[in-house]
């Protein structure tokens, strides 16, 4: 009887929930490239909690290696560093920079990022790869402050009562801003550029190092970065009907 | 005592080619879709629709198979026809809403293309 009841239930269920993966095309066609070069990143001048440029370069190299068919080139020194060093030579004293100097560096760096001739030469040197470069920023955020909250308190007769009030909440975290350039190493032309912003906040009892936070934020951003050059899947569920 | 013949009937219903009704094609299509064999599932749902063009369930399932295979225009048409036939069906409506959500995402991406 149990077998019959069980079988009847299966037979009677009129729907089946099923996982689906629908394809999402890449933003740029990279089929013409066999190699990819992560050419380094522009970061703000001054002391930083995380060595952003090398960490980002290394992380993206690893991701590109495991998620694309492109051969990932690994130069001893990212080509962008050499170009930026020239403008750095003129700036700073003892590792300290004025506001004007920071602005000057920012303008110089933007010029390099948009210099088609520079990227064409880099491309020539590395046998016409797809070049990934850009700008990365990672900043501490403090959103501490009073926040309204509701809580249940009990009066002298043990009756619950809803009380509204404000409580000081310490919420600190980090934000990551990245602008990635995808450059055609054959022509030096920018094929695509895109900005990404991610932020994470932690409660007062959470002690998270800047480096861990950086990886947490990069982890969120990576699917969108990879979606520029490789097809992605949108996962979901649908209901098949009997 | 009744269990054995009943089970046999259920099993027979899932054998492809044992019948040509749309219900059998749908049942087999679902069976193979659950195994991830979406090309075969699509073929079965298409066959079910050919046998019974106004079968909303078959059209809904075909929509899913088409969506899974990246045939988005055809998937939309299948879902819309299924909904037209059964406007109050929450499952078809839910599938169609999720399809449109994913489709919007795709279209936003496509528009950003240089």
Boltz contact constraints between the chains, C-beta under 6 A:
constraints:
  - contact:
      token1: [A, 3]
      token2: [B, 3]
      max_distance: 6.0
  - contact:
      token1: [A, 4]
      token2: [B, 2]
      max_distance: 6.0
  - contact:
      token1: [A, 4]
      token2: [B, 3]
      max_distance: 6.0
  - contact:
      token1: [A, 7]
      token2: [B, 7]
      max_distance: 6.0
  - contact:
      token1: [A, 11]
      token2: [B, 10]
      max_distance: 6.0
  - contact:
      token1: [A, 15]
      token2: [B, 91]
      max_distance: 6.0
  - contact:
      token1: [A, 16]
      token2: [B, 30]
      max_distance: 6.0
  - contact:
      token1: [A, 18]
      token2: [B, 33]
      max_distance: 6.0
  - contact:
      token1: [A, 20]
      token2: [B, 68]
      max_distance: 6.0
  - contact:
      token1: [A, 22]
      token2: [B, 67]
      max_distance: 6.0
  - contact:
      token1: [A, 22]
      token2: [B, 102]
      max_distance: 6.0
  - contact:
      token1: [A, 23]
      token2: [B, 70]
      max_distance: 6.0
  - contact:
      token1: [A, 24]
      token2: [B, 106]
      max_distance: 6.0
  - contact:
      token1: [A, 27]
      token2: [B, 113]
      max_distance: 6.0
  - contact:
      token1: [A, 192]
      token2: [B, 114]
      max_distance: 6.0
  - contact:
      token1: [A, 234]
      token2: [B, 102]
      max_distance: 6.0
  - contact:
      token1: [A, 236]
      token2: [B, 98]
      max_distance: 6.0
  - contact:
      token1: [A, 238]
      token2: [B, 64]
      max_distance: 6.0
  - contact:
      token1: [A, 238]
      token2: [B, 95]
      max_distance: 6.0
  - contact:
      token1: [A, 239]
      token2: [B, 91]
      max_distance: 6.0
  - contact:
      token1: [A, 239]
      token2: [B, 95]
      max_distance: 6.0
  - contact:
      token1: [A, 240]
      token2: [B, 30]
      max_distance: 6.0
  - contact:
      token1: [A, 240]
      token2: [B, 61]
      max_distance: 6.0
  - contact:
      token1: [A, 241]
      token2: [B, 57]
      max_distance: 6.0
  - contact:
      token1: [A, 241]
      token2: [B, 60]
      max_distance: 6.0
